Amino acid sequence: MTSTIGSTVLGYPRIGPNRELKRALESYWAGRGTEADLRATARRLRADTWRDLHGTGLDSVPGNTFSYYDHMLDTAVTFGAIPPRYARLGLGPLDTYFAMARGVESTPPLEMTKWFDTNYHYLVPEIGPNTRFHLADRTPLEDHREAAELGVATRPVLVGPVTFLLLSKPDSDAPESFRPVDKVDELLDAYALLLSELHDAGVEWVQLDEPAFVADRTLAELDALSRAYRRLGENTRRPKILVASYFGELGEALGRLASAPVEALALDFASGYSTVDSLSASHGLRDKTLVAGLVDGRNVWRTDPDRALTTAGTLLGIAGEVAVSTSCSLLHVPYDVEAETRIDPRVKPWLAFARQKVREVVVLGRALRGDRDAVADELAETKAAVADRKGAEGVHDERVRARLAALGPRDTRRADYATRQARQRESLPLPPLPTTTIGSFPQTGDVRRARADLRAGAIDHAEYTRRMRAEIERVVRTQEDLGLDVLVHGEPERNDMVQYFAEHLAGFVSTDHGWVQSYGSRCVRPPILFGDVSRPEPITVGWATYAQRLTDRPVKGMLTGPVTILAWSFVRDDQPLADTARQVALAMRDEVRDLEAAGLRVIQVDEPALRELLPLRAVRHKEYLDWAVEAFRLATAGAAAHTQIHTHLCYSEFGDVIDAIVALDADVTSIEAARSRMEVLGDLNAVGFARGVGPGVYDIHSPRVPERAEVTDLLRAALEAVPADRLWVNPDCGLKTRGYAEVEPALRHLVEAAAEVRASAR
């Protein structure tokens, strides 16, 4: 490694190009693999990553970016923030770690929520006045030594101390006034010790990530940031410090970090917000390296080299030195576009996944340093691809645009709720506390094999339909036997709640190998939205109506909402996101109408990503929420009053969007609540929410089966906030990732608990 950072990336995918870590984790959890097997797989993945990055020509290779589950959880373990209930389990270090992530029968896991405005989930550490921070784990040191044995000098990457505390929550014993950031000085002692040990091990640079400051922060929080980096920076026995931010502009925190005694700052210049305009010589960057995030680490489009180099040229007049980097970790994009052999050949040249983005960083870095001739051919080829995308056939559809232009206010309004409620009670005679699920049922090996066989041509569509119908019948009969009130068809035909719809909508392409980690071993393949969106034909109607023919109980039609489809796709960046959302909403509106016409009385339009896309600065909230709500209502407002519209939201902090949840005007809203013990209901009551609500009583992201008494307690807590005639009973989320051995007893307990509470509430 050189004394300067030079071209680099802020992080890299860790699940493995072929999801090797996912398979190793799930084998270990199932008892098929040993801890030694899992650790061997992890070591191979780390080695491959270091060798690959070193071989690309990067000047600095990030280290300590691997994780068995989540980097926030890793940070908690590194500094000894393990809640006593997990320490008391008496498990080994690795199994204690997984107990915090996944729970065990006796102990639920830590709360999980979204990492800023991404679809990555992190485990929320619990910090209290009695938490005693100390350097409990030396994995960052071990990773550095492991890479050094391979001849690669790495730059260890850590979650910064202030961001770690700001993203943590007070533990259950903490007083009301306590905030985790109150313990920043104690945590800094442990960080300072780790930095000293890294220095003694020969580490030249360390990266401390402080993305929490691209959101609005109080003066006290900004003061904590200043204090932290003054303290760490003034320590003479340490590596050089790169403080990295991403997902937006730093705002007031920029001046605090610019004046801190650290050597480098990494800033995001690809997020769409004008960080360049906020920089000036007065920020004191003349004596620092500015690591410029010119290559978008969150989206898959190739970087426009002219725009990137123009930005870099401007920055040269501001900072002491400018290095080229990605805007954030490449954790959020797939590994390699060259692995895609079936993607639309029109679209593929426009794309760059992680490996291609690393090459973009290297090329831009060489061009910025005056070696443009050596990379002239690559720059020219990239410019041609960027230009081709702008004018390509299929990107614009005038019929879609004309339909949007013809919309008026009436297209986003339904009958008033009182009218709808009366009509729905006639249409849907349900008991108080009706029971249902969120949509998906376990995706068995047989189901996955059927989809694989269809893709491979081993079976035809008729055989595939026969197999899917058999699974749908199994799901319906299971729900009837369990006693659920509103049923679902189980979604066996769906590979993913967004990808499935993308494969049936114009304007999207899908990948075969474009896997991205969502949490733990859970991976998704985000589709790529490249052009105007429309629905060529009905998508879900055949499956839903088949399920409804099997039972006298109501079956929900299951759709994914426009905001979630955008949030969980790689979206075009050549028009406002609001315009793209309206296009997707029109496609879903057509599907709602067709489901209703086919006799479905309940239709659920899921928007779990509503909070996820909320801008990180409050000044931009209203603009986003206005168009997000409009898109949902555009998708659902074509439904008649007697049709009950449900929506589902999960794994986010909902306080900031609570008014928007009301404005969606859904008849029933199901929402994650089990891990947070019904906290969200207080937010709903505070704004006078008076629709049906289903706070989740069963955390599906943990393999543990909740006892009937546990569900009963949660329902009684919910009844303190929601009257029985508006309270629904459901799991937190879909059941796709669980097995029937867990799902059936859990749902049985859910139904029994609902019956018990229903009887006592009369």
C-alpha angles and dihedrals in degrees: 000000000000125000088254124054100235120172112358147142125237095228144332139227113278107187092084130256089269097030091261092157092051091055093045092049094048091046090053094046090050092051094245095110132046129233087251090056092051094047091048091054090048092050092051092050092050092048093049091050094050093047093047094049093044090051095053094070098254111158093217127028119206117231136190089042093122119099135177088216119340138353094225089055089048090054092051090052093045091057099038099254095145112143112237094243089067095042089053092059089081094224128145119264096267095046091046087054091051092045088059090049101041108012128229129242093274099037131044119223128254117282115273127212142159123288101240109295096337133100091244114109124213133194112248111231117224115226127182139170089269095052107118111205117209138146096274100158130033101198092130089059093044091050091052092051091045091054092045089058086060092050095256121125108208136197106229113229120211135172104255117251097244096046089048091056096041091054093047125086131225112263120244094264096052118112118249093256095052122109123183090233087066086079096055095115093054091047090050089062089061093044091049091053091050092049090051092051091048089051091051089050090058099259109157101188133024125190119217113190117216104171092145088085095066083075126068112284136186124245090253091054092048089049089053089054092051092047093048096053095040088054096045094039095052091055103103094198099071142090120263108281127232111189108202129198129177146169093057147347124316097225112182091002091066094073091046092055094040089059094045120101095252126121104226144020126202114209132184114242096166103061095092095252119108104249090158091066091055094056124090140151088262089071088071099239094139091095096042140076112244111210101204117209096214097147113070108241094190105050133052104228120115115256118255099236095201093055093044095049092046089055091046091051090055091050092053088072092053108043134049090239133002124213126185120237145147117280091243139344115314087231086106098061133059123263109249135002090199088070088068110093100162103044117120105280089219091061104035096076089057093059137089123183125185098293092046091047091054088054090049089055092051093048094047091047092053092047091050091052091055099263093114095132091061091057098032094115093051092047091050093048091050093048090052092052092049091050093047092055092055094058103028122134113253097032092097125043113187093198091060092047093049091051091052091049090055095056121115138185093273090064091070099045131088129186113289116281096249090057092046093048093053093048092047094051087058093045096042115035099193131163122245112279093023114202126227142140130243097250121271126079126199114304100226126202089255091055093049091046091053091055091046091049091051092050090048093049092243091126132025127235092263092058091043090053090049091053094046092049090051089054092046090053090050090052094048093048091047091054092047091050091049091050101241115166103212114034136204130207091236098238098247090158092059122091091188135353092246104027091054093059093042090057089058099043128081114240096045136093125193132211133225097211105019096119120165126186115248098175135328108332093342113114132177134194105223112209120232117243106203106155148017112315129232138152113242094190142348113299111189105016098096095051095044095048091048089056092047091053089058096060145034091220118091116267120207120232106226123216136161116235125240097249092051092047088055095043094052096043133070098252132207113261098202098088137031114287089232091063091051091049091055091052092053090045092057090053091051091046089060090050092050091053093049093049090050092048088052091058104263109148097188124048123179120202107189121215105172090148097058092106093036095068094046107125114251093235118068092221089071098044099092096051092051097043092048093058094037092055091043091053093052092047091047088055095048108028094086090070119105121246093255092057112091112223116205129185132189131212128180149172101015139099102262103190093093093054101036094113090050091052088057091046092055084076094211116163092226128019120195115197140179110264112137099090092043092046096237095309092144093064091071090057091050093050091048090064095042097252106188106173131095114291133190111195107194114254098181123057104218095185090074123067092223120109112229115231119241090247091054091053091044091054091051092050092050089051089050091050089060087066105027127043117239094248090062100036121102125190119223145130121271095254145345120313098226096115096048130079128241090246088066100031100054098053091041092053091043089056089046093053093044092049091050091051092050094048092042090056093049093046095059 
